[in-house]
Amino acid sequence: MSVPYDKSMSLSLLTDMLRIRRMEEKAAELYGAEKIRGFLHLSIGEEAIAAGALRALSPEDNIVATYREHGHALVRGVSMNAIMAEMFGKQDGCSRGRGGSMHIFDRSKHFFGGNAIVGGGLPLAVGLALADKMQNISRVNACFFGEGAVAEGAFHESMNLAALWQLPVLFLCENNLYAMGTALARSESQTDLCIKAASYNMPATRTDGMDVVAVHETTRLAAQQVRSGKGPFFVEFQTYRFRPHSMFDPDLYRDKAEIEAWKKRGPIHTFSARLKAENKLTETEFLAIDAKVNQEVQAAVAFAAASEWEPVEALTRDVYSPEARP
């Protein structure tokens, strides 16, 4: 299928995916060097979802994500400097270094996290949507989560309330097949996630999460329906992470041949190949985009390294304690 966008839009999607990939590759390197501490969950291989879905939403729409949220925040408009500084734990980070990798947050971008709890963002999105409905605000509340969250009670409670109250929630499930390390068929008796969503009288569809065009078009149509007041919508993105669940994961539960087979469907090289075939991209242009992205990454690392640690005397700020009271 041809790419249904002009060159400018096409290159924007490609650039988004490259920015996510290069930033996270550098983050993995910095984690090994102990510049980034704590937990680190990378979305390498899944870049088409953040790039395609976020581009299909309005800047005023609310976004709730998981702990694998760096790419979502970046495409949403949170600066790479602020994201990298947050991963470093520095005070120039978007959460002043207090949240780290799993708690990227920027209210000005309507980006409400980063959530370390599996399924934890689902009720938050429902709450945001309920507030919008009570105030007659026309806005999509998009919630990203993995298929592992479908086994959580919060998923079923959130789906039920969103459908019961006809709330403007766009449920976006990133199904990478293994949750934290257990194959879907080993943890769910019903592996058709759209059937689960449909059981709540909610429209549901699935699409190829490795294809940025499919992601963008599916999200755009689903968001239109939610925005029109027709209640919630469930989308399943079928995708695959090329790296382990986290930097602590030895990744012993997947066959290496399976990983390599999915890599052949990688969203960046397949999309760039399509653009080249349609004369919307040359190899020279690709290399130029990649070089610019790498410069942005280097600048973000330098920014994070130069940022100061939050002073000890400020640690009780925004914390309920005697020192924090007016």
N, C-alpha and C positions, 0 to 999 in steps of 0.2 A: 504494500500500500504506500502511495506517495505521501510525503510530508505535507499536510494541508496548511502550512504557514509560509509567510514570506521569509526572505533571508534574515531580516533583522530579528524576528521572533525565533526563528530556528536557531540562530547563533546565540541568542539569549538563553535558550534552554540548554544548549551544549555547554555554554560558559558556566551556567549554574551547576551542572553536574561535575564539571572539571574543578570548580572551586571547592565543592564538597570533597571530592576525591583527594585532591592535593592537600587540603587542610587536614584531613583525617590521616593520610599517609604520614604527614609530618607529626601529627599528634602521637601516632604509634611510635615513631622514632624518639620523640621527646619523652614518652612514657618509659621507654627502655633506658633512657638517660636519667631517669628519676626527676625530670623537670616537672612532669605531671604526675600527681600522686592520687591515691584512692582508686576508684573504679573508672574504667574507660570502656565504653561500648561503641564500636564503630559500625557505620552503615555502608561500608565499602561493598559495592555490588547492588545496593538498593537506591542509588542516587536518583533514579528516574522518578521515584515516588515523591520525594520532597520537591524536586524541580518541577515536575508536571502538575502536581496537586496545588502547590502554593501559588503558582502562576495562574491557576484557574479561579482563585478566590480573590475577594476584594480586600484592600488594605484595612478596611474597617471590620472585617470578619474576625472573630475570636479564634485563636488556635491553642489547643492543648495537646501536648506531645508526651512521649515516653522518655526514658533515660538514654535512648539512642536518637537524640534530637538535634545534634550539632548542625546537620544539613538543613533541617526545617527552619531553625533559627536564622541561619545564614541567608537562605533564600527569602525569608520573611523580611530581612532588612537589618537584622542585628549585625553590627560590624564585626568583621573577622578579628579585629583588634580586641574588642570587648569579649568575644567568645574565647579567644586564646588566653587572654589575661585571666578570665574566670577559671579556665582549666588549670592555669598556673597557681590559682588561689590568691591572686593579687587584687588589691583594692580597686584597680581600674577595670576589673571584670564587670560584666553586666549585673551580677549579684554581689558586687564588692568582694568577690573571692570567697564568699561564705558557702556558696552552693556547689561549686566545682562542676565537673563534667555532666552530672546528672540533673542539674538544676539551672539550666540556662533560662533566663526570664527577662522580659522587657515589656512592661505595661504599655509604653508609648507605641509599641508595634503590635499591640493586642496579642502578644505572645506570652501565654500564661503557663509556661513550663513545658518541659522538663519535670518528670515525676519519677522518683526512685521506686515507687510501689507499683508492682504489676497490676494494671487495671485501675490504678489510683486516679488517673485523669478522667475516667469516664463519668463519675458522679459530678466532678467539677464542671465538665462541659454541660451536663444536664442542668446544673444550677445556674450557669451563665445563661443558658437558653431560657430557663424559666424567668429569670430577671428580665431578659429582653422581651419576652411575651407579655409580662405584666406591665411593662413600660411602653408597649406598642412600638418596639424598635425592630426594624426589618434588618436582620443580620443573620449570617450563618455562623454557627458555633461548631467548628470542625475539631474532631477528636481523633488523633492518631493512636493506635495501639497495636500490639502484636497478637498473633493468634493464641499465644499462651494466656492472654487476658480473658479469652472467651471461656476459660474454665473457672474464672473467678465469679463469686457471687455478685460483685459490683457490676460486672458486665450485664447480667440478667436483670438486676434491679434497675440499672440505667436504661436498658433497652425498653423495659416494661413501662417505666415512668415517661420516657420520651414519647412512646407511642400512645400511651393512655392520655397524656395531656397535649399531644400533637405539638411537641416542641421543635424548634428549628435547630436540630442537631444533625450534623453530617458525620456518621460513624465511619472512619477510614481504617480498615484492618490491614496491617502489613503482615501477610502470611508468608513467613520465611521457612515454614515447615518444621522447625525444631525448637521453638520457644527458647528456653535456657539451655536445652541439650537433650530434650526428649522428643522423639518424632511424634507428630500430631496423632497418628493412628495408635500410638501407645498410651495416649492420655485422654483421647476423646472418642466416645463410642460413635458419635455422629461427626464425621470429618467434613461434611458439606456445611460450611459456615453460613452460606446464604440461606440454607434451610432453617438454621437456628434463628437467624434474623427474621425470616418470614414468619416464624411461629409467633412473633409479636405483632403480626399484621403490619409489617413494615416492608416497603419495597427494598429489594436487595439485588445486587449484581456483582459480578466479578470481572476482572480484567487483567491483562498482562502487565504486571508490575515492573517488568524489565524493559518495557517500551514506553518512553516518555510521552509519545503522542497518545497512546492508548490511555495512559494515566491522566493526561491533561483533558482529553475529551470526555472521559467517563466522569471525572470530578466536576467538570464544567456543567454537564447535564444534570448531575445529581444535585449540585449546589443551586442550580436554577429552580429545581423543584422545591428544595427546602426553603429557599428565599421567597418563593411564591406563596408560602403559608400552608403547604400540603403536608407538613409534619416531617418527621425524621426520615433519613435514608441511610442504608448500609452499603458500603462498597468494600469488596475484598480485592486487595492487590496481591497477586501471586508473584512472589519474589524470592530472593535467595541472598544471604550474606556470604561473601567470599571468605571472610575471616571468622574466627571463633566468636562465641557469644560475647565474651569480654576478654580483656588482656590476661585474665587469670585462667581462662578455659583451655585445657590441653587439647580439646577438639578430637576426642577419641571415638565419638559416636557417629561420625560421618565417613563414608567411603571417599577416598581421595579422587577416584575416578568420577564420582558424582559431582564433586566440587569443580573439577576441570570441565565437565560437560556444561555446567551452568555458566562457567566463565566465558564459554563461547557465545553465550547470549548476553554478555555484559552490556549494560545500557549505553555506555559512552562510545565504545568502538562500533557497535551496531548502528547507532544513530548517526555518527559521523560518516560511516560508510554510505548510509542512505543519502545524506546531504551531498556527499561527493558525487554520487551517481546521478543526482538531480541538478548538478552544477550550482549548488548553493554554498559549497565549501571546497576550498583547495587545501592541499597538504601544507602549503605555506601559511595559509590563514589559520589552520589548526595549530601549527607550531607557534604562531604569533600569539594566539589566545592562551595557549598553555604557558608560554613564557611570561605573559602578563600576570596570569594567575599565580605562578610560582613567585613572582616578585611580591605580590600581595601577601602570600604566605610568609615569605621571609620578613616582610615589614611587620606583620602581626606578631611573629615570634620575637622580633627585636623590641616591639612595644611591650609585650608581656614580660620579657626579661627585665626591661628597664622600669617597669611599674613597681611601686613600693608595696610592702606588706601593710595590711591594716594595723595601725598602732594599737597596742594593748589597751590603752585607756579608752578606745572607741568600741571595744568588743561588746559592751553592754548596750550599745545603741540599738534601738528597735527591739530590745529584749525586755520583758516584764520583770523589772527588778527595782529596788529602791533608787538606784542611781538613774534609772530611766524615767522616773516619774517627774512631771513638771513641778 
